[in-house]
Amino acid sequence: MDHSHHDHEMDPTHDGGCGGHGHMMVFHAGVVQEILFKGWETSNALELFGSAVAIFLAGVLYEGFKYYRETLFESAAMAATADSQVNIAKNENGTRSCHTKRSPIYTMFSSGHVYQTLLYFIQAWVSYVLMLVFMTYNVWLCLALALGLAVGYFLFGWRKTTAIDNSECCM
């Protein structure tokens, strides 16, 4: 049986008909790399280093953005809790009532919820873009991204009130 027509499927450097811009599906440390879109291509170590710095900063800013979004939500929750505490104090006339209604943080079409939804969309989109950077399988870009996320967490994560991020798509 002749399997020669399938040899290219096992070759990780075969371009798959992409005009020489094939996507390697193995980790590699090359300096020639197409990143995210045509036009963002590196052809030497200096260009790759510059791209790695940009990706590192994107990772740091991504973690800062997540912290900002969480902080906005928490401040709205604290404001709602403070309003509830005022209502409890007003309703107390000698006896403590546990049946006071807590005001909701957001309603579905409130400006706060719409703003949080927009921020979540941006966070999800950036998360997937960063995942695509990692999927270049370029060791230097993957390392830059992971280090950027770690430094971002170091800078912003110590202020978080919860250790688990339920809004994370790709991690």
Phi, psi and chi 1 to 4 in degrees:
 res  aa     phi    psi   chi1   chi2   chi3   chi4
   1 MET       -  135.6 -133.9  158.4   64.4      -
   2 ASP   -94.3  115.0 -179.2   23.5      -      -
   3 HIS  -106.9   13.9  -65.0  -72.6      -      -
   4 SER   -65.5  -27.6   61.1      -      -      -
   5 HIS   -74.9  -10.5   66.3  -77.9      -      -
   6 HIS  -102.8    1.6  -65.1  -70.8      -      -
   7 ASP   -61.0  -35.1  -71.3  -17.9      -      -
   8 HIS   -66.2  -23.5   67.8  -85.6      -      -
   9 GLU   -68.4  -25.3  -67.1  173.7    4.4      -
  10 MET   -92.6   -8.4  -59.9  -57.9  -72.7      -
  11 ASP   -91.3  110.4 -178.0    5.4      -      -
  12 PRO   -67.5  -14.0   23.6  -30.2      -      -
  13 THR   -96.3   -3.8   61.1      -      -      -
  14 HIS   -65.2  134.2  179.6   70.4      -      -
  15 ASP   -79.5   -6.7   71.2    1.9      -      -
  16 GLY    62.5   25.2      -      -      -      -
  17 GLY    80.5   21.7      -      -      -      -
  18 CYS   -97.1   21.8  -63.1      -      -      -
  19 GLY    68.3   33.5      -      -      -      -
  20 GLY    87.5   -2.2      -      -      -      -
  21 HIS  -109.3   51.0  -67.7  -75.2      -      -
  22 GLY   -66.8  160.3      -      -      -      -
  23 HIS  -106.7  114.9 -178.0   75.8      -      -
  24 MET   -71.3  132.9  -65.9 -178.5   72.3      -
  25 MET  -102.1   25.3  -62.3  -61.3  -71.1      -
  26 VAL  -134.4  153.7  -65.2      -      -      -
  27 PHE   -64.7  138.5  -77.0   99.7      -      -
  28 HIS  -147.0  161.7   62.6   93.9      -      -
  29 ALA  -117.9   27.6      -      -      -      -
  30 GLY   -72.1  160.6      -      -      -      -
  31 VAL   -98.0  -18.5  -63.6      -      -      -
  32 VAL   -85.4  114.1  176.7      -      -      -
  33 GLN  -150.3  133.2 -177.3   67.3   55.2      -
  34 GLU   -94.4  127.4 -174.5  175.1   52.1      -
  35 ILE  -117.4  113.6  -53.5  165.5      -      -
  36 LEU    67.6  -45.6  -67.1  179.9      -      -
  37 PHE  -153.5  160.8   49.4   84.2      -      -
  38 LYS   -62.4  132.8 -140.9  174.3 -158.4  145.6
  39 GLY   111.1  -29.0      -      -      -      -
  40 TRP  -101.1   82.3 -172.2    0.9      -      -
  41 GLU  -125.9  142.4  -61.6  174.5    4.4      -
  42 THR  -109.4  143.2   62.3      -      -      -
  43 SER  -127.1   -4.2   59.6      -      -      -
  44 ASN  -148.9  173.9   58.5   45.7      -      -
  45 ALA   -64.8  -35.9      -      -      -      -
  46 LEU   -66.5  -42.4 -174.1   59.4      -      -
  47 GLU   -65.2  -39.8  -70.0  174.8   -8.0      -
  48 LEU   -65.3  -41.0 -176.9   66.9      -      -
  49 PHE   -62.3  -44.6  177.9   75.8      -      -
  50 GLY   -60.9  -41.4      -      -      -      -
  51 SER   -65.8  -39.6  -65.2      -      -      -
  52 ALA   -63.7  -39.4      -      -      -      -
  53 VAL   -63.8  -44.0  168.3      -      -      -
  54 ALA   -61.4  -41.0      -      -      -      -
  55 ILE   -69.6  -38.5  -70.1  166.1      -      -
  56 PHE   -57.8  -49.0  172.1   85.9      -      -
  57 LEU   -63.9  -37.0  -68.0  173.6      -      -
  58 ALA   -61.7  -39.1      -      -      -      -
  59 GLY   -64.0  -42.9      -      -      -      -
  60 VAL   -62.8  -47.5  171.8      -      -      -
  61 LEU   -65.5  -33.7  -68.0  174.0      -      -
  62 TYR   -60.8  -45.8  174.3   72.8      -      -
  63 GLU   -65.1  -37.9  -73.3  -66.3  -36.4      -
  64 GLY   -63.6  -39.8      -      -      -      -
  65 PHE   -63.5  -43.1 -174.8   79.8      -      -
  66 LYS   -60.8  -41.7  -74.9 -176.9    1.9 -176.5
  67 TYR   -63.9  -42.2  171.5   74.4      -      -
  68 TYR   -59.7  -46.1  170.2   70.5      -      -
  69 ARG   -61.6  -44.0 -143.6 -178.4  115.3 -117.7
  70 GLU   -65.6  -39.4 -177.3  179.0  -60.3      -
  71 THR   -63.9  -42.0  -58.6      -      -      -
  72 LEU   -59.8  -44.5  -81.2  179.4      -      -
  73 PHE   -63.9  -44.5 -173.8   80.4      -      -
  74 GLU   -64.5  -38.8  -73.8  176.6    0.0      -
  75 SER   -67.1  -35.1   59.7      -      -      -
  76 ALA   -67.0  -39.9      -      -      -      -
  77 ALA   -65.5  -39.5      -      -      -      -
  78 MET   -66.6  -37.9  -71.0  178.7   73.0      -
  79 ALA   -64.4  -41.1      -      -      -      -
  80 ALA   -65.4  -39.4      -      -      -      -
  81 THR   -65.9  -40.9  -58.3      -      -      -
  82 ALA   -63.8  -40.8      -      -      -      -
  83 ASP   -61.5  -40.0  -72.5  -14.3      -      -
  84 SER   -65.3  -39.3  -66.0      -      -      -
  85 GLN   -64.4  -38.6  -66.2  -60.5  -36.1      -
  86 VAL   -64.9  -42.6  168.7      -      -      -
  87 ASN   -64.2  -37.2  -69.7  -23.5      -      -
  88 ILE   -64.0  -44.8  -70.4  171.1      -      -
  89 ALA   -62.9  -39.1      -      -      -      -
  90 LYS   -69.0  -34.1  -74.2 -179.4 -178.5  177.0
  91 ASN   -81.7  -12.9  -70.6  -24.4      -      -
  92 GLU   -79.9  121.8  -73.0 -178.5   -2.3      -
  93 ASN  -130.7   66.4   45.6   -5.7      -      -
  94 GLY    95.6  -33.6      -      -      -      -
  95 THR  -118.3  147.9   61.1      -      -      -
  96 ARG   -87.7  127.5 -179.2  162.7 -133.0  142.9
  97 SER  -106.7  126.7  171.9      -      -      -
  98 CYS   -95.3    3.4  -64.5      -      -      -
  99 HIS  -103.4   28.0  -59.4  -69.3      -      -
 100 THR   -78.4  143.1   58.2      -      -      -
 101 LYS   -85.8  127.0 -176.9  179.1  177.8 -174.0
 102 ARG   -83.2  133.9 -122.7 -179.1  106.9  173.7
 103 SER   -73.3  140.3   59.6      -      -      -
 104 PRO   -68.2  152.4   25.3  -31.4      -      -
 105 ILE   -68.0  -50.6  -62.8  171.8      -      -
 106 TYR  -137.5  154.0  -62.3  125.8      -      -
 107 THR  -103.5  169.4   60.2      -      -      -
 108 MET   -59.5  -39.4 -176.9  179.3  -73.7      -
 109 PHE  -107.3   16.0  -65.6  104.9      -      -
 110 SER   -70.4  154.6   68.0      -      -      -
 111 SER   -62.2  -33.8   61.0      -      -      -
 112 GLY   -64.0  -43.2      -      -      -      -
 113 HIS   -70.2  -39.2 -178.2   65.3      -      -
 114 VAL   -63.0  -42.5  169.7      -      -      -
 115 TYR   -64.0  -44.1 -174.8   60.2      -      -
 116 GLN   -62.5  -37.0  -81.9  -74.0  -15.7      -
 117 THR   -65.2  -42.9  -58.5      -      -      -
 118 LEU   -61.9  -43.8  174.8   66.2      -      -
 119 LEU   -64.6  -37.5  -67.1  178.7      -      -
 120 TYR   -65.6  -40.9 -178.5   78.8      -      -
 121 PHE   -57.9  -46.6  168.5   77.3      -      -
 122 ILE   -62.4  -43.9  -66.8  168.5      -      -
 123 GLN   -61.7  -44.4  177.6 -175.1  -23.5      -
 124 ALA   -65.3  -43.2      -      -      -      -
 125 TRP   -62.6  -47.4 -174.2   78.6      -      -
 126 VAL   -63.3  -38.5  170.8      -      -      -
 127 SER   -58.5  -45.9  179.1      -      -      -
 128 TYR   -69.5  -35.3  -76.5  114.9      -      -
 129 VAL   -63.6  -43.8  168.0      -      -      -
 130 LEU   -64.3  -35.1  -66.9  176.4      -      -
 131 MET   -62.8  -40.1  178.1 -174.4   65.3      -
 132 LEU   -64.9  -34.7  -70.6  173.8      -      -
 133 VAL   -61.9  -45.0  168.5      -      -      -
 134 PHE   -62.0  -33.9 -158.7   91.3      -      -
 135 MET   -75.5    2.4  -71.4  177.4   61.9      -
 136 THR   -70.2  -18.5   63.9      -      -      -
 137 TYR    62.3   16.7  -66.2  103.9      -      -
 138 ASN   -80.4  120.3 -175.8  -64.5      -      -
 139 VAL   -55.7  -41.0  171.4      -      -      -
 140 TRP   -69.3  -39.2  -53.8  117.7      -      -
 141 LEU   -71.8  -38.7  -60.6 -179.6      -      -
 142 CYS   -63.1  -43.4  -67.4      -      -      -
 143 LEU   -64.3  -43.5 -173.6   60.4      -      -
 144 ALA   -60.8  -42.4      -      -      -      -
 145 LEU   -66.2  -48.2  178.3   55.8      -      -
 146 ALA   -62.2  -40.9      -      -      -      -
 147 LEU   -66.5  -39.8  -73.9  172.7      -      -
 148 GLY   -61.9  -43.4      -      -      -      -
 149 LEU   -64.0  -40.5  -67.9  169.7      -      -
 150 ALA   -66.2  -44.1      -      -      -      -
 151 VAL   -65.2  -40.2  168.3      -      -      -
 152 GLY   -61.5  -42.1      -      -      -      -
 153 TYR   -65.0  -40.0 -178.6   81.5      -      -
 154 PHE   -60.3  -42.9  178.6   76.9      -      -
 155 LEU   -73.6  -36.5  -65.2  174.4      -      -
 156 PHE  -111.5  -26.0  -59.8  104.2      -      -
 157 GLY   -68.8  -26.5      -      -      -      -
 158 TRP   -68.5  -16.8   67.2  -84.5      -      -
 159 ARG   -89.3  -10.0  -62.2  174.5 -177.8 -138.1
 160 LYS   -67.8  147.6  -68.4  176.2   98.3  172.7
 161 THR   -93.4  -16.5   56.8      -      -      -
 162 THR  -124.2  148.8   61.0      -      -      -
 163 ALA   -87.9  -19.6      -      -      -      -
 164 ILE  -106.0  130.1  -61.3  171.2      -      -
 165 ASP  -103.4  104.6 -174.7    1.8      -      -
 166 ASN   -78.3  -10.8  -67.0  -34.4      -      -
 167 SER   -96.0    4.2   66.6      -      -      -
 168 GLU   -79.5  129.4 -171.7   62.8   51.6      -
 169 CYS   -87.0  -46.8  -63.5      -      -      -
 170 CYS  -111.8   12.5  -58.6      -      -      -
 171 MET  -132.2      -  -71.5 -174.4   15.0      -
